Amino acid sequence: PYSEATSQMIDEEVRTIIDNAYTRTKELLTERRHELEVIAKELLEKEVLLQDDLERLVGKRPYGGQTNYQAHMAGTDRSETASEVK
């Protein structure tokens, strides 16, 4: 059980985190509007996009590929692509 003051501090901090995330999301969508529209158009045509489709449309991820969690924890950091999973 928290005191009323502690509860209020937690609520304020959560609100700050949410507000910052909302602002950053709006900024990203504005900055990347062209890519968003390209992806939306392709989704209307294909309904499903795979990683290869996204790379063709907007390029590779600027921060690297997705890491398998277990591999990361084991120190091997090996990414899995759709073709490797098959």
DSSP file (Angstrom, degrees, kcal/mol; ACC not computed):
  #  RESIDUE AA STRUCTURE BP1 BP2  ACC     N-H-->O    O-->H-N    N-H-->O    O-->H-N    TCO  KAPPA ALPHA  PHI   PSI    X-CA   Y-CA   Z-CA
    1    1 A P              0   0    0      0, 0.0     2,-0.3     0, 0.0     0, 0.0   0.000 360.0 360.0 360.0 130.2    0.0    0.0    0.0
    2    2 A Y        -     0   0    0      1,-0.1     2,-0.1     2,-0.0     0, 0.0  -0.676 360.0-111.6 -98.6 153.9    1.3    3.4   -1.0
    3    3 A S     >  -     0   0    0     -2,-0.3     4,-2.6     1,-0.1     5,-0.2  -0.382  35.2-106.6 -73.0 164.4    0.6    6.7    0.6
    4    4 A E  H  > S+     0   0    0      1,-0.2     4,-2.2     2,-0.2     5,-0.1   0.889 121.7  51.8 -59.7 -40.0   -1.6    9.2   -1.3
    5    5 A A  H  > S+     0   0    0      2,-0.2     4,-2.2     1,-0.2    -1,-0.2   0.912 110.8  46.8 -65.1 -43.0    1.5   11.3   -2.0
    6    6 A T  H  > S+     0   0    0      2,-0.2     4,-2.4     1,-0.2    -2,-0.2   0.912 111.6  51.6 -65.2 -42.1    3.5    8.3   -3.4
    7    7 A S  H  X S+     0   0    0     -4,-2.6     4,-2.4     1,-0.2    -2,-0.2   0.901 110.0  49.2 -60.3 -41.9    0.6    7.3   -5.5
    8    8 A Q  H  X S+     0   0    0     -4,-2.2     4,-2.4     2,-0.2    -1,-0.2   0.896 109.9  51.3 -66.1 -40.3    0.3   10.8   -6.9
    9    9 A M  H  X S+     0   0    0     -4,-2.2     4,-2.3     2,-0.2    -2,-0.2   0.909 110.9  48.6 -62.7 -42.1    4.0   10.8   -7.7
   10   10 A I  H  X S+     0   0    0     -4,-2.4     4,-2.7     2,-0.2     5,-0.2   0.936 111.2  49.9 -63.0 -46.7    3.8    7.5   -9.5
   11   11 A D  H  X S+     0   0    0     -4,-2.4     4,-2.4     1,-0.2    -2,-0.2   0.900 111.2  49.3 -58.8 -42.4    0.8    8.7  -11.5
   12   12 A E  H  X S+     0   0    0     -4,-2.4     4,-2.2     2,-0.2    -1,-0.2   0.903 111.7  48.2 -65.5 -41.0    2.6   11.9  -12.5
   13   13 A E  H  X S+     0   0    0     -4,-2.3     4,-2.4     2,-0.2    -2,-0.2   0.915 111.8  49.2 -66.4 -42.3    5.7   10.0  -13.6
   14   14 A V  H  X S+     0   0    0     -4,-2.7     4,-2.6     1,-0.2    -2,-0.2   0.921 110.6  51.1 -61.4 -43.9    3.6    7.5  -15.6
   15   15 A R  H  X S+     0   0    0     -4,-2.4     4,-2.8    -5,-0.2    -2,-0.2   0.899 109.6  50.7 -60.4 -41.5    1.8   10.5  -17.3
   16   16 A T  H  X S+     0   0    0     -4,-2.2     4,-2.5     2,-0.2    -1,-0.2   0.918 110.7  48.6 -62.9 -44.1    5.2   12.0  -18.1
   17   17 A I  H  X S+     0   0    0     -4,-2.4     4,-2.3     2,-0.2    -2,-0.2   0.928 113.9  46.3 -61.4 -45.8    6.4    8.8  -19.7
   18   18 A I  H  X S+     0   0    0     -4,-2.6     4,-2.6     2,-0.2    -2,-0.2   0.920 112.4  50.0 -64.2 -44.7    3.2    8.4  -21.7
   19   19 A D  H  X S+     0   0    0     -4,-2.8     4,-2.5     1,-0.2    -1,-0.2   0.909 111.8  48.2 -61.1 -42.6    3.2   12.0  -22.9
   20   20 A N  H  X S+     0   0    0     -4,-2.5     4,-2.5     2,-0.2    -1,-0.2   0.909 112.2  48.6 -64.8 -42.0    6.9   11.7  -24.0
   21   21 A A  H  X S+     0   0    0     -4,-2.3     4,-2.3     2,-0.2    -2,-0.2   0.900 111.8  49.8 -64.6 -40.7    6.2    8.5  -25.9
   22   22 A Y  H  X S+     0   0    0     -4,-2.6     4,-2.4     2,-0.2    -2,-0.2   0.927 111.9  47.7 -62.9 -46.0    3.1   10.1  -27.5
   23   23 A T  H  X S+     0   0    0     -4,-2.5     4,-2.2     1,-0.2    -2,-0.2   0.923 113.1  47.8 -62.3 -45.1    5.1   13.2  -28.6
   24   24 A R  H  X S+     0   0    0     -4,-2.5     4,-2.5     1,-0.2    -1,-0.2   0.884 110.4  52.3 -64.8 -38.6    8.0   11.0  -29.9
   25   25 A T  H  X S+     0   0    0     -4,-2.3     4,-2.5     2,-0.2    -1,-0.2   0.924 109.6  48.5 -63.4 -44.7    5.6    8.8  -31.8
   26   26 A K  H  X S+     0   0    0     -4,-2.4     4,-2.1     1,-0.2    -2,-0.2   0.906 111.6  50.5 -61.4 -41.5    3.9   11.8  -33.5
   27   27 A E  H  X S+     0   0    0     -4,-2.2     4,-3.0     2,-0.2     5,-0.2   0.927 111.2  48.0 -62.0 -45.3    7.4   13.2  -34.4
   28   28 A L  H  X S+     0   0    0     -4,-2.5     4,-2.5     1,-0.2    -2,-0.2   0.912 111.6  49.3 -62.8 -43.2    8.4    9.9  -36.0
   29   29 A L  H  < S+     0   0    0     -4,-2.5    -1,-0.2     2,-0.2    -2,-0.2   0.873 113.9  46.6 -65.0 -36.2    5.2    9.5  -38.0
   30   30 A T  H >< S+     0   0    0     -4,-2.1     3,-1.1    -5,-0.2     4,-0.2   0.934 114.9  45.9 -69.3 -46.6    5.6   13.1  -39.2
   31   31 A E  H 3< S+     0   0    0     -4,-3.0     3,-0.3     1,-0.2    -2,-0.2   0.861 121.8  37.8 -62.9 -36.5    9.3   12.6  -40.1
   32   32 A R  T 3X S+     0   0    0     -4,-2.5     4,-2.5    -5,-0.2    -1,-0.2   0.033  76.8 123.3-106.2  25.0    8.6    9.3  -41.8
   33   33 A R  H <> S+     0   0    0     -3,-1.1     4,-2.6     1,-0.2     5,-0.2   0.887  73.1  53.6 -56.3 -42.5    5.3   10.1  -43.4
   34   34 A H  H  > S+     0   0    0     -3,-0.3     4,-2.3    -4,-0.2    -1,-0.2   0.941 110.8  45.7 -59.8 -47.4    6.5    9.2  -46.9
   35   35 A E  H  > S+     0   0    0      1,-0.2     4,-2.5     2,-0.2    -1,-0.2   0.896 111.4  53.6 -62.1 -39.6    7.7    5.8  -45.8
   36   36 A L  H  X S+     0   0    0     -4,-2.5     4,-2.6     1,-0.2    -1,-0.2   0.909 109.6  47.5 -60.5 -43.2    4.4    5.3  -43.9
   37   37 A E  H  X S+     0   0    0     -4,-2.6     4,-2.4     2,-0.2    -1,-0.2   0.885 110.6  51.6 -67.4 -38.5    2.4    6.1  -47.1
   38   38 A V  H  X S+     0   0    0     -4,-2.3     4,-2.0    -5,-0.2    -2,-0.2   0.929 113.1  45.1 -62.2 -45.2    4.5    3.7  -49.2
   39   39 A I  H  X S+     0   0    0     -4,-2.5     4,-2.5     2,-0.2    -2,-0.2   0.911 112.0  51.8 -65.2 -43.1    4.0    0.9  -46.7
   40   40 A A  H  X S+     0   0    0     -4,-2.6     4,-1.9     2,-0.2    -2,-0.2   0.911 109.6  49.8 -61.0 -42.9    0.2    1.7  -46.5
   41   41 A K  H  X S+     0   0    0     -4,-2.4     4,-1.2     1,-0.2    -1,-0.2   0.920 111.9  47.8 -62.2 -43.8   -0.1    1.6  -50.3
   42   42 A E  H  X S+     0   0    0     -4,-2.0     4,-2.9     1,-0.2     5,-0.4   0.883 109.0  54.2 -65.3 -38.1    1.7   -1.8  -50.5
   43   43 A L  H  X S+     0   0    0     -4,-2.5     4,-2.3     1,-0.2    -1,-0.2   0.872 103.9  55.4 -63.7 -36.6   -0.5   -3.2  -47.6
   44   44 A L  H  < S+     0   0    0     -4,-1.9    -1,-0.2     1,-0.2    -2,-0.2   0.847 115.5  39.4 -63.7 -32.3   -3.6   -2.3  -49.6
   45   45 A E  H  < S+     0   0    0     -4,-1.2    -2,-0.2    -3,-0.2    -1,-0.2   0.881 133.3  19.9 -83.0 -41.1   -2.3   -4.3  -52.5
   46   46 A K  H  < S-     0   0    0     -4,-2.9     2,-0.9    -5,-0.1    -3,-0.2   0.700  77.8-151.3-106.2 -23.3   -0.7   -7.3  -50.7
   47   47 A E  S  < S+     0   0    0     -4,-2.3     2,-0.4    -5,-0.4    -4,-0.1  -0.064  79.1  56.2  72.8 -32.8   -2.4   -7.3  -47.2
   48   48 A V        -     0   0    0     -2,-0.9     2,-0.4    -6,-0.2    -4,-0.0  -0.996  65.9-167.5-131.5 132.3    0.7   -8.9  -45.7
   49   49 A L        -     0   0    0     -2,-0.4     2,-0.2     4,-0.0    -6,-0.0  -0.966   5.8-158.5-119.4 135.7    4.3   -7.6  -45.8
   50   50 A L     >  -     0   0    0     -2,-0.4     4,-2.2     1,-0.1     3,-0.3  -0.532  39.7 -94.0-100.9 173.2    7.3   -9.6  -44.8
   51   51 A Q  H  > S+     0   0    0      1,-0.2     4,-2.5     2,-0.2     5,-0.2   0.888 125.8  54.5 -56.1 -41.7   10.7   -8.3  -43.8
   52   52 A D  H  > S+     0   0    0      1,-0.2     4,-2.0     2,-0.2    -1,-0.2   0.888 107.3  51.2 -60.5 -39.2   12.0   -8.5  -47.4
   53   53 A D  H  > S+     0   0    0     -3,-0.3     4,-2.1     2,-0.2    -1,-0.2   0.929 110.6  47.9 -62.9 -45.6    9.1   -6.4  -48.6
   54   54 A L  H  X>S+     0   0    0     -4,-2.2     4,-3.0     1,-0.2     5,-0.6   0.896 110.9  50.9 -64.0 -40.1    9.8   -3.7  -46.0
   55   55 A E  H  X5S+     0   0    0     -4,-2.5     4,-1.5     1,-0.2    -1,-0.2   0.883 110.5  49.8 -65.0 -37.2   13.5   -3.7  -46.8
   56   56 A R  H  <5S+     0   0    0     -4,-2.0    -1,-0.2    -5,-0.2    -2,-0.2   0.882 117.3  41.1 -65.9 -38.4   12.6   -3.3  -50.5
   57   57 A L  H  <5S+     0   0    0     -4,-2.1    -2,-0.2    -5,-0.1    -3,-0.2   0.910 138.3   4.2 -78.8 -44.2   10.2   -0.4  -49.7
   58   58 A V  H  <5S-     0   0    0     -4,-3.0    -3,-0.2     1,-0.3    -2,-0.2   0.398 103.1-110.4-127.9   1.1   12.1    1.6  -47.1
   59   59 A G     << -     0   0    0     -4,-1.5    -1,-0.3    -5,-0.6    -2,-0.1  -0.228  51.2 -39.4  94.2 174.2   15.5    0.0  -46.7
   60   60 A K  S    S-     0   0    0      1,-0.1     5,-0.0    -5,-0.1    -8,-0.0  -0.285  74.4 -82.7 -72.3 160.1   17.1   -2.0  -43.9
   61   61 A R    >   -     0   0    0      1,-0.1     3,-1.0     2,-0.1    -1,-0.1  -0.386  32.3-139.6 -61.0 136.0   16.7   -1.2  -40.3
   62   62 A P  T 3  S+     0   0    0      0, 0.0    -1,-0.1     0, 0.0     3,-0.1   0.688  99.7  45.6 -72.8 -15.4   19.1    1.6  -39.3
   63   63 A Y  T 3  S-     0   0    0      1,-0.4    -2,-0.1     0, 0.0     2,-0.1   0.134 116.5 -98.6-116.5  19.3   19.8   -0.1  -35.9
   64   64 A G    <   -     0   0    0     -3,-1.0    -1,-0.4     2,-0.0     3,-0.1  -0.194  51.5 -50.0  92.2 175.5   20.3   -3.7  -37.0
   65   65 A G        -     0   0    0      1,-0.1     2,-0.2    -3,-0.1    16,-0.1  -0.250  62.8 -82.9 -85.1 171.9   18.2   -6.8  -37.1
   66   66 A Q        -     0   0    0     14,-0.1     2,-0.4    -2,-0.1    14,-0.4  -0.532  44.7-139.0 -74.5 138.5   16.0   -8.4  -34.4
   67   67 A T        -     0   0    0     -2,-0.2     2,-0.4    12,-0.2    12,-0.2  -0.826  14.9-117.5-103.5 137.4   17.9  -10.6  -32.0
   68   68 A N     >  -     0   0    0     10,-1.0     4,-2.6    -2,-0.4    10,-0.2  -0.595  25.6-138.1 -68.2 126.7   16.7  -13.9  -30.7
   69   69 A Y  H  > S+     0   0    0     -2,-0.4     4,-2.6     1,-0.2     5,-0.2   0.900 100.0  48.2 -59.8 -45.9   16.3  -13.4  -26.9
   70   70 A Q  H  > S+     0   0    0      1,-0.2     4,-1.9     2,-0.2    -1,-0.2   0.910 113.1  48.6 -63.8 -40.5   17.8  -16.8  -26.0
   71   71 A A  H  >>S+     0   0    0      2,-0.2     5,-2.4     1,-0.2     6,-1.4   0.900 110.6  52.0 -64.8 -39.7   20.7  -16.3  -28.3
   72   72 A H  H ><5S+     0   0    0     -4,-2.6     3,-0.9     4,-0.2    -2,-0.2   0.938 111.0  46.4 -60.5 -47.1   21.3  -12.9  -26.9
   73   73 A M  H 3<5S+     0   0    0     -4,-2.6    -1,-0.2     1,-0.3    -2,-0.2   0.819 112.2  51.1 -67.0 -30.2   21.3  -14.2  -23.4
   74   74 A A  H 3<5S-     0   0    0     -4,-1.9    -1,-0.3    -5,-0.2    -2,-0.2   0.588 116.8-116.3 -81.7 -10.1   23.7  -17.0  -24.4
   75   75 A G  T <<5S+     0   0    0     -3,-0.9    -3,-0.2    -4,-0.8    -2,-0.1   0.555  90.8 104.4  88.9   8.5   26.0  -14.5  -26.0
   76   76 A T      < -     0   0    0     -5,-2.4    -4,-0.2    -6,-0.2    -5,-0.1   0.660  57.5-165.3 -97.1 -16.7   25.6  -15.7  -29.6
   77   77 A D        +     0   0    0     -6,-1.4     2,-0.5     1,-0.2    -5,-0.1   0.816  19.4 168.7  35.7  62.2   23.2  -12.9  -30.8
   78   78 A R        -     0   0    0    -10,-0.2   -10,-1.0     2,-0.0     2,-0.2  -0.912  26.5-139.5-106.9 124.3   22.1  -14.6  -34.0
   79   79 A S        -     0   0    0     -2,-0.5     2,-0.5   -12,-0.2   -12,-0.2  -0.531  10.7-142.3 -79.5 146.3   19.1  -13.1  -35.8
   80   80 A E        -     0   0    0    -14,-0.4     2,-0.2    -2,-0.2   -14,-0.1  -0.933  14.2-165.4-108.8 131.2   16.5  -15.3  -37.3
   81   81 A T    >>  -     0   0    0     -2,-0.5     4,-1.5     1,-0.1     3,-0.5  -0.665  38.3-101.7-105.3 169.4   14.9  -14.4  -40.6
   82   82 A A  H 3> S+     0   0    0      1,-0.2     4,-1.0    -2,-0.2     3,-0.1   0.861 122.8  53.3 -58.3 -37.0   11.7  -15.9  -42.1
   83   83 A S  H 34 S+     0   0    0      1,-0.2    -1,-0.2     2,-0.2     3,-0.1   0.830 107.4  51.1 -70.4 -30.5   13.8  -18.1  -44.4
   84   84 A E  H <4 S+     0   0    0     -3,-0.5    -1,-0.2     1,-0.2    -2,-0.2   0.800 105.2  56.6 -74.0 -28.4   15.8  -19.5  -41.5
   85   85 A V  H  <        0   0    0     -4,-1.5    -1,-0.2     1,-0.2    -2,-0.2   0.795 360.0 360.0 -74.2 -28.9   12.7  -20.4  -39.4
   86   86 A K     <        0   0    0     -4,-1.0    -1,-0.2    -3,-0.1    -2,-0.1   0.484 360.0 360.0 -57.2 360.0   11.2  -22.6  -42.2
